[in-house]
Protein backbone atom coordinates (compact mmCIF):
# COMPACT_ATOMS: atom_id res chain seq x y z
CA UNK A 1 0.00 0.00 0.00
CA UNK A 2 1.47 3.31 -0.97
CA UNK A 3 1.39 6.25 1.46
CA UNK A 4 -1.07 9.06 0.79
CA UNK A 5 0.50 11.61 -1.51
CA UNK A 6 0.90 15.35 -1.12
CA UNK A 7 -0.48 17.95 -3.51
CA UNK A 8 1.16 21.39 -3.49
CA UNK A 9 -1.61 23.53 -4.85
CA UNK A 10 -1.33 26.68 -6.93
CA UNK A 11 2.31 27.73 -6.55
CA UNK A 12 4.79 29.27 -8.95
CA UNK A 13 7.23 26.48 -9.68
CA UNK A 14 10.78 27.78 -10.16
CA UNK A 15 13.71 25.49 -10.97
CA UNK A 16 16.73 25.47 -13.27
CA UNK A 17 14.38 24.84 -16.20
CA UNK A 18 12.22 27.93 -15.72
CA UNK A 19 9.13 29.25 -14.13
CA UNK A 20 5.43 28.29 -14.36
CA UNK A 21 2.25 28.32 -12.25
CA UNK A 22 1.45 24.67 -11.51
CA UNK A 23 0.32 22.13 -8.96
CA UNK A 24 2.89 19.54 -7.90
CA UNK A 25 1.79 16.02 -7.01
CA UNK A 26 4.12 13.91 -4.92
CA UNK A 27 3.83 10.22 -4.12
CA UNK A 28 6.25 7.79 -2.46
CA UNK A 29 8.95 10.41 -2.16
CA UNK A 30 8.88 11.36 -5.82
CA UNK A 31 7.34 14.11 -7.91
CA UNK A 32 4.79 12.31 -10.11
CA UNK A 33 3.03 15.16 -11.88
CA UNK A 34 3.44 18.90 -12.43
CA UNK A 35 0.54 20.60 -14.14
CA UNK A 36 -2.57 22.74 -14.07
CA UNK A 37 -5.44 21.98 -11.70
CA UNK A 38 -4.36 18.44 -10.89
CA UNK A 39 -7.07 16.23 -9.44
CA UNK A 40 -5.86 13.49 -7.14
CA UNK A 41 -7.37 11.19 -4.55
CA UNK A 42 -5.79 10.13 -1.30
CA UNK A 43 -3.62 13.19 -0.93
CA UNK A 44 -2.83 15.78 1.72
CA UNK A 45 -3.20 19.18 0.07
CA UNK A 46 -0.81 21.98 1.06
CA UNK A 47 -1.66 25.46 -0.13
CA UNK A 48 1.07 27.09 -2.17
CA UNK A 49 -1.03 29.99 -3.52
CA UNK A 50 1.05 33.15 -3.92
CA UNK A 51 4.13 31.10 -3.08
CA UNK A 52 7.20 29.85 -4.91
CA UNK A 53 7.67 26.09 -5.13
CA UNK A 54 11.38 25.41 -5.54
CA UNK A 55 13.85 22.59 -5.14
CA UNK A 56 14.90 22.41 -1.50
CA UNK A 57 17.84 24.63 -0.60
CA UNK A 58 21.27 23.06 -0.14
CA UNK A 59 23.80 24.49 2.32
CA UNK A 60 27.43 23.80 1.53
CA UNK A 61 28.57 25.10 4.90
CA UNK A 62 26.87 24.46 8.25
CA UNK A 63 28.45 23.77 11.63
CA UNK A 64 26.22 21.28 13.44
CA UNK A 65 28.67 20.87 16.36
CA UNK A 66 28.11 17.14 16.86
CA UNK A 67 30.10 15.42 18.19
CA UNK A 68 31.58 17.46 21.01
CA UNK A 69 29.65 20.69 21.40
CA UNK A 70 26.04 19.56 21.67
CA UNK A 71 25.28 22.45 23.99
CA UNK A 72 25.59 24.76 20.98
CA UNK A 73 23.85 22.56 18.38
CA UNK A 74 23.22 18.96 17.44
CA UNK A 75 22.59 17.26 14.14
CA UNK A 76 18.93 17.06 15.13
CA UNK A 77 18.50 20.73 16.13
CA UNK A 78 20.66 22.04 13.28
CA UNK A 79 18.77 19.98 10.72
CA UNK A 80 15.47 21.28 12.14
CA UNK A 81 16.72 24.87 11.82
CA UNK A 82 17.80 24.03 8.28
CA UNK A 83 14.40 22.61 7.32
CA UNK A 84 12.71 25.73 8.72
CA UNK A 85 15.07 27.76 6.54
CA UNK A 86 14.00 25.82 3.43
CA UNK A 87 16.99 23.47 3.29
CA UNK A 88 16.62 19.82 2.38
CA UNK A 89 20.35 19.10 2.56
CA UNK A 90 23.29 20.54 4.46
CA UNK A 91 26.98 19.77 4.38
CA UNK A 92 28.08 19.44 8.03
CA UNK A 93 31.49 20.96 8.70
CA UNK A 94 34.14 18.69 10.22
CA UNK A 95 35.58 21.00 12.91
CA UNK A 96 33.85 18.98 15.59
CA UNK A 97 35.42 17.40 18.65
CA UNK A 98 36.69 14.88 17.69
CA UNK A 99 36.97 16.20 14.14
CA UNK A 100 35.55 14.36 11.13
CA UNK A 101 38.92 12.95 10.08
CA UNK A 102 38.05 9.37 10.86
CA UNK A 103 35.56 6.93 9.28
CA UNK A 104 33.98 5.99 12.63
CA UNK A 105 33.29 9.61 13.58
CA UNK A 106 31.95 10.41 10.10
CA UNK A 107 29.77 7.30 10.39
CA UNK A 108 28.34 8.56 13.68
CA UNK A 109 27.28 11.86 12.05
CA UNK A 110 25.70 9.99 9.14
CA UNK A 111 23.80 7.85 11.65
CA UNK A 112 22.70 10.90 13.67
CA UNK A 113 21.35 12.43 10.45
CA UNK A 114 19.25 9.44 9.46
CA UNK A 115 16.06 10.69 11.10
CA UNK A 116 16.86 14.40 10.90
CA UNK A 117 14.62 16.97 9.23
CA UNK A 118 17.01 17.33 6.29
CA UNK A 119 19.70 15.28 4.64
CA UNK A 120 23.00 15.70 6.50
CA UNK A 121 26.13 15.15 4.40
CA UNK A 122 29.26 15.29 6.55
CA UNK A 123 32.32 16.96 5.08
CA UNK A 124 35.64 15.32 5.92
CA UNK A 125 38.85 16.94 7.09
CA UNK A 126 41.67 17.51 4.64
CA UNK A 127 44.30 16.87 7.31
CA UNK A 128 44.38 14.82 10.50
CA UNK A 129 43.03 16.79 13.42
CA UNK A 130 42.88 19.82 11.07
CA UNK A 131 46.49 20.51 11.93
CA UNK A 132 47.61 20.97 8.34
CA UNK A 133 50.40 18.38 8.43
CA UNK A 134 49.27 14.89 7.50
CA UNK A 135 46.43 14.08 5.11
CA UNK A 136 43.28 12.59 6.64
CA UNK A 137 42.22 9.20 5.21
CA UNK A 138 40.38 10.94 2.37
CA UNK A 139 39.88 7.75 0.36
CA UNK A 140 38.18 5.95 3.25
CA UNK A 141 35.99 8.96 3.96
CA UNK A 142 35.10 9.16 0.26
CA UNK A 143 33.97 5.52 0.42
CA UNK A 144 31.49 6.57 3.11
CA UNK A 145 30.08 9.17 0.72
CA UNK A 146 32.10 12.23 1.73
CA UNK A 147 32.61 14.58 -1.23
CA UNK A 148 33.60 17.89 0.42
CA UNK A 149 36.94 17.98 2.20
CA UNK A 150 37.92 20.96 4.33
CA UNK A 151 39.78 21.98 7.46
CA UNK A 152 37.31 24.89 7.80
CA UNK A 153 37.98 27.11 10.76
CA UNK A 154 41.63 26.53 9.90
CA UNK A 155 43.42 27.26 6.63
CA UNK A 156 45.64 24.60 5.05
CA UNK A 157 48.76 26.68 5.48
CA UNK A 158 51.32 24.57 3.68
CA UNK A 159 51.28 24.85 -0.12
CA UNK A 160 52.88 21.40 -0.23
CA UNK A 161 50.16 19.78 1.88
CA UNK A 162 47.47 21.56 -0.16
CA UNK A 163 49.06 20.32 -3.37
CA UNK A 164 49.09 16.73 -2.08
CA UNK A 165 45.46 17.03 -0.95
CA UNK A 166 44.46 18.27 -4.39
CA UNK A 167 46.40 15.53 -6.15
CA UNK A 168 44.80 12.88 -3.96
CA UNK A 169 41.31 14.39 -4.28
CA UNK A 170 41.81 14.34 -8.05
CA UNK A 171 41.67 10.54 -7.89
CA UNK A 172 38.39 10.51 -5.93
CA UNK A 173 35.37 10.99 -8.20
CA UNK A 174 33.35 14.10 -7.32
CA UNK A 175 35.64 15.18 -4.48
CA UNK A 176 36.16 18.89 -3.89
CA UNK A 177 38.75 20.48 -1.63
CA UNK A 178 37.28 23.51 0.14
CA UNK A 179 39.70 26.04 1.57
CA UNK A 180 39.19 28.39 4.53
CA UNK A 181 41.33 31.07 2.94
CA UNK A 182 42.86 33.02 5.81
CA UNK A 183 46.61 33.05 6.31
CA UNK A 184 46.96 32.26 10.01
CA UNK A 185 50.11 34.30 10.57
CA UNK A 186 48.68 37.41 8.93
CA UNK A 187 45.34 37.12 10.74
CA UNK A 188 46.92 36.15 14.09
CA UNK A 189 45.65 38.12 17.04
CA UNK A 190 42.99 39.89 14.97
CA UNK A 191 39.32 39.96 15.89
CA UNK A 192 37.76 42.04 13.11
CA UNK A 193 38.63 43.43 9.67
CA UNK A 194 41.82 45.50 9.72
CA UNK A 195 40.92 48.98 8.55
CA UNK A 196 39.56 52.35 9.62
CA UNK A 197 37.03 50.83 12.03
CA UNK A 198 39.53 48.54 13.77
CA UNK A 199 41.88 51.51 14.27
CA UNK A 200 39.09 53.66 15.67
CA UNK A 201 37.84 50.90 17.99
CA UNK A 202 41.29 49.76 19.07
CA UNK A 203 40.47 46.15 18.17
CA UNK A 204 43.34 44.28 16.48
CA UNK A 205 42.48 43.50 12.85
CA UNK A 206 42.69 40.68 10.30
CA UNK A 207 43.79 42.19 6.99
CA UNK A 208 42.05 41.46 3.70
CA UNK A 209 45.39 40.18 2.42
CA UNK A 210 45.15 37.20 4.79
CA UNK A 211 42.37 35.99 2.48
CA UNK A 212 43.67 37.08 -0.89
CA UNK A 213 47.16 35.63 -0.45
CA UNK A 214 45.68 32.17 0.10
CA UNK A 215 43.16 32.51 -2.73
CA UNK A 216 45.92 33.59 -5.12
CA UNK A 217 48.11 30.66 -4.07
CA UNK A 218 45.34 28.09 -4.31
CA UNK A 219 44.26 29.32 -7.75
CA UNK A 220 47.83 28.47 -8.79
CA UNK A 221 47.57 25.05 -7.13
CA UNK A 222 44.27 24.37 -8.94
CA UNK A 223 46.12 25.16 -12.16
CA UNK A 224 49.10 22.99 -11.20
CA UNK A 225 47.02 19.96 -10.20
CA UNK A 226 43.92 20.38 -12.37
CA UNK A 227 41.80 19.56 -9.31
CA UNK A 228 38.81 21.61 -8.19
CA UNK A 229 39.24 24.08 -5.33
CA UNK A 230 36.23 25.62 -3.63
CA UNK A 231 36.77 28.85 -1.69
CA UNK A 232 34.66 29.00 1.44
CA UNK A 233 33.06 32.27 2.63
CA UNK A 234 34.84 34.68 0.29
CA UNK A 235 34.68 38.11 1.92
CA UNK A 236 36.92 40.56 0.03
CA UNK A 237 36.66 42.36 -3.28
CA UNK A 238 40.22 41.32 -4.11
CA UNK A 239 39.37 37.61 -3.65
CA UNK A 240 36.31 38.00 -5.89
CA UNK A 241 38.57 39.52 -8.57
CA UNK A 242 41.03 36.61 -8.28
CA UNK A 243 38.24 34.04 -8.64
CA UNK A 244 36.77 35.95 -11.61
CA UNK A 245 40.15 35.94 -13.33
CA UNK A 246 40.72 32.23 -12.57
CA UNK A 247 37.34 31.32 -14.05
CA UNK A 248 38.05 33.41 -17.14
CA UNK A 249 41.17 31.27 -17.57
CA UNK A 250 39.06 28.12 -17.33
CA UNK A 251 40.50 26.94 -14.02
CA UNK A 252 38.44 24.54 -11.85
CA UNK A 253 37.59 26.94 -9.01
CA UNK A 254 34.29 27.71 -7.31
CA UNK A 255 33.43 30.11 -4.52
CA UNK A 256 30.74 30.79 -1.98
CA UNK A 257 29.68 33.89 -0.06
CA UNK A 258 27.81 33.98 3.24
CA UNK A 259 24.80 36.27 3.77
CA UNK A 260 26.62 38.28 6.45
CA UNK A 261 29.27 39.23 3.91
CA UNK A 262 26.70 40.83 1.60
CA UNK A 263 24.54 42.27 4.40
CA UNK A 264 26.80 43.61 7.17
CA UNK A 265 30.03 45.61 7.37
CA UNK A 266 32.81 46.07 9.92
CA UNK A 267 31.00 49.20 11.14
CA UNK A 268 28.71 46.82 13.09
CA UNK A 269 31.67 45.92 15.34
CA UNK A 270 31.43 49.44 16.83
CA UNK A 271 28.74 47.97 19.10
CA UNK A 272 31.40 45.62 20.55
CA UNK A 273 28.67 42.99 20.34
CA UNK A 274 30.34 39.57 19.79
CA UNK A 275 27.38 38.57 17.60
CA UNK A 276 29.24 40.50 14.86
CA UNK A 277 32.49 38.59 15.30
CA UNK A 278 33.13 36.07 12.54
CA UNK A 279 36.01 34.59 10.53
CA UNK A 280 36.66 35.83 7.95
CA UNK A 281 35.47 39.11 9.43
CA UNK A 282 32.81 41.54 8.25
CA UNK A 283 34.50 43.82 5.72
CA UNK A 284 33.93 47.25 4.17
CA UNK A 285 31.14 48.72 2.03
CA UNK A 286 33.36 48.29 -1.03
CA UNK A 287 33.81 44.59 -0.25
CA UNK A 288 30.05 44.13 0.20
CA UNK A 289 29.52 45.75 -3.22
CA UNK A 290 32.14 43.45 -4.75
CA UNK A 291 30.50 40.35 -3.23
CA UNK A 292 27.17 41.44 -4.68
CA UNK A 293 28.76 42.01 -8.09
CA UNK A 294 30.38 38.57 -7.87
CA UNK A 295 27.05 36.96 -7.05
CA UNK A 296 25.37 38.82 -9.91
CA UNK A 297 27.92 37.92 -12.60
CA UNK A 298 28.38 34.27 -11.63
CA UNK A 299 31.89 34.64 -10.17
CA UNK A 300 30.49 33.41 -6.86
CA UNK A 301 28.66 30.13 -7.37
CA UNK A 302 26.94 29.62 -4.05
CA UNK A 303 25.36 31.38 -1.09
CA UNK A 304 26.34 29.27 1.94
CA UNK A 305 25.29 30.03 5.50
CA UNK A 306 28.46 29.35 7.53
CA UNK A 307 25.90 28.64 10.27
CA UNK A 308 28.16 28.72 13.37
CA UNK A 309 26.23 28.24 16.59
CA UNK A 310 27.97 28.96 19.88
CA UNK A 311 26.91 28.44 23.47
CA UNK A 312 25.12 31.50 24.86
CA UNK A 313 27.75 32.03 27.59
CA UNK A 314 30.60 31.77 25.07
CA UNK A 315 29.14 34.60 22.98
CA UNK A 316 28.51 36.68 26.11
CA UNK A 317 32.28 37.07 26.59
CA UNK A 318 33.97 40.37 25.65
CA UNK A 319 34.46 40.86 21.87
CA UNK A 320 38.11 39.84 21.90
CA UNK A 321 37.48 36.67 23.91
CA UNK A 322 34.28 35.47 22.23
CA UNK A 323 34.48 32.73 19.56
CA UNK A 324 33.85 33.78 15.95
CA UNK A 325 30.69 32.75 14.12
CA UNK A 326 27.02 33.54 13.63
CA UNK A 327 23.81 31.64 13.01
CA UNK A 328 22.65 31.45 9.42
CA UNK A 329 20.30 28.60 8.51
CA UNK A 330 17.01 30.29 9.40
CA UNK A 331 17.83 33.69 7.88
CA UNK A 332 19.85 32.98 4.70
CA UNK A 333 16.92 32.75 2.30
CA UNK A 334 15.16 35.85 3.66
CA UNK A 335 18.43 37.84 3.60
CA UNK A 336 18.98 36.79 -0.01
CA UNK A 337 15.46 37.88 -0.95
CA UNK A 338 15.64 41.11 1.06
CA UNK A 339 19.19 42.21 0.29
CA UNK A 340 19.63 40.87 -3.25
CA UNK A 341 16.35 40.05 -4.99
CA UNK A 342 14.19 42.95 -3.78
CA UNK A 343 16.79 45.61 -4.73
CA UNK A 344 17.30 43.92 -8.14
CA UNK A 345 20.86 42.61 -7.68
CA UNK A 346 19.62 39.11 -8.63
CA UNK A 347 16.43 37.75 -10.08
CA UNK A 348 14.65 35.02 -8.19
CA UNK A 349 15.88 32.14 -10.36
CA UNK A 350 19.48 33.31 -10.00
CA UNK A 351 19.05 33.51 -6.22
CA UNK A 352 17.64 29.98 -6.09
CA UNK A 353 20.48 28.73 -8.28
CA UNK A 354 22.94 30.10 -5.71
CA UNK A 355 20.99 28.57 -2.82
CA UNK A 356 19.96 25.24 -4.32
CA UNK A 357 21.11 23.72 -7.57
CA UNK A 358 24.65 25.12 -7.75
CA UNK A 359 25.60 23.96 -4.22
CA UNK A 360 23.88 20.60 -4.84
CA UNK A 361 26.06 20.08 -7.93
CA UNK A 362 29.29 21.10 -6.17
CA UNK A 363 28.63 18.80 -3.19
CA UNK A 364 27.57 15.91 -5.44
CA UNK A 365 24.12 15.88 -3.83
CA UNK A 366 22.49 14.97 -7.12
CA UNK A 367 19.13 14.02 -5.58
CA UNK A 368 18.78 17.63 -4.43
CA UNK A 369 18.53 20.89 -6.35
CA UNK A 370 15.68 19.79 -8.60
CA UNK A 371 14.33 19.84 -11.19
CA UNK A 372 10.73 19.90 -9.97
CA UNK A 373 9.65 17.34 -12.54
CA UNK A 374 8.10 13.86 -12.68
CA UNK A 375 10.49 11.13 -11.62
CA UNK A 376 12.68 13.37 -9.48
CA UNK A 377 12.99 13.10 -5.67
CA UNK A 378 10.53 15.38 -3.87
CA UNK A 379 12.99 17.52 -1.90
CA UNK A 380 11.15 20.82 -2.14
CA UNK A 381 10.52 24.09 -0.39
CA UNK A 382 7.57 26.44 -0.62
CA UNK A 383 8.44 30.08 -0.03
CA UNK A 384 6.08 32.96 0.65
CA UNK A 385 8.06 35.78 -1.00
CA UNK A 386 5.89 38.56 0.47
CA UNK A 387 5.80 37.47 4.13
CA UNK A 388 7.43 40.02 6.40
CA UNK A 389 8.94 39.04 9.71
CA UNK A 390 11.35 40.21 12.32
CA UNK A 391 14.27 38.13 13.57
CA UNK A 392 13.75 37.12 17.19
CA UNK A 393 16.57 34.94 18.55
CA UNK A 394 14.22 33.31 21.05
CA UNK A 395 12.08 31.99 18.20
CA UNK A 396 14.87 30.31 16.26
CA UNK A 397 14.97 26.51 16.29
CA UNK A 398 18.73 26.44 16.60
CA UNK A 399 19.97 25.57 20.08
CA UNK A 400 22.16 28.70 19.98
CA UNK A 401 21.09 32.36 19.92
CA UNK A 402 24.03 34.12 18.25
CA UNK A 403 22.28 35.82 15.36
CA UNK A 404 23.56 39.26 14.33
CA UNK A 405 20.13 40.11 12.89
CA UNK A 406 18.16 40.67 16.11
CA UNK A 407 15.17 42.88 15.35
CA UNK A 408 15.91 43.06 11.63
CA UNK A 409 12.86 43.10 9.37
CA UNK A 410 13.08 40.63 6.51
CA UNK A 411 10.88 39.80 3.55
CA UNK A 412 10.31 36.21 2.47
CA UNK A 413 9.66 33.18 4.58
CA UNK A 414 9.58 29.42 4.21
CA UNK A 415 6.07 28.05 4.39
CA UNK A 416 6.55 24.35 3.77
CA UNK A 417 9.58 22.10 3.33
CA UNK A 418 9.32 18.59 1.96
CA UNK A 419 12.01 15.95 2.40
CA UNK A 420 11.66 12.86 0.22
CA UNK A 421 7.96 13.57 -0.15
CA UNK A 422 7.33 14.09 3.55
CA UNK A 423 6.32 17.55 4.75
CA UNK A 424 8.91 18.27 7.46
CA UNK A 425 7.76 21.89 7.79
CA UNK A 426 4.09 22.83 7.38
CA UNK A 427 3.02 26.47 7.58
CA UNK A 428 6.32 27.38 9.22
CA UNK A 429 6.09 24.70 11.90
CA UNK A 430 8.64 21.88 12.09
CA UNK A 431 7.13 18.39 11.99
CA UNK A 432 10.31 16.52 13.04
O1 LIG B 1 33.45 32.45 12.25
C1 LIG B 1 33.69 31.27 12.05
N1 LIG B 1 33.22 30.32 12.88
N2 LIG B 1 34.44 30.93 11.00
C2 LIG B 1 34.86 29.67 10.81
O2 LIG B 1 35.50 29.41 9.82
C3 LIG B 1 34.55 28.62 11.80
C4 LIG B 1 33.31 28.94 12.51
C5 LIG B 1 33.06 28.08 13.72
O3 LIG B 1 33.27 26.87 13.64
O4 LIG B 1 32.59 28.61 14.72
Boltz pocket constraint, residues with backbone or C-beta under 6 A from the ligand:
constraints:
  - pocket:
      binder: B
      contacts: [[A, 63], [A, 95], [A, 152], [A, 153], [A, 154], [A, 180], [A, 277], [A, 278], [A, 279], [A, 280], [A, 306], [A, 308], [A, 309], [A, 323], [A, 324], [A, 325], [A, 326]]
      max_distance: 6.0
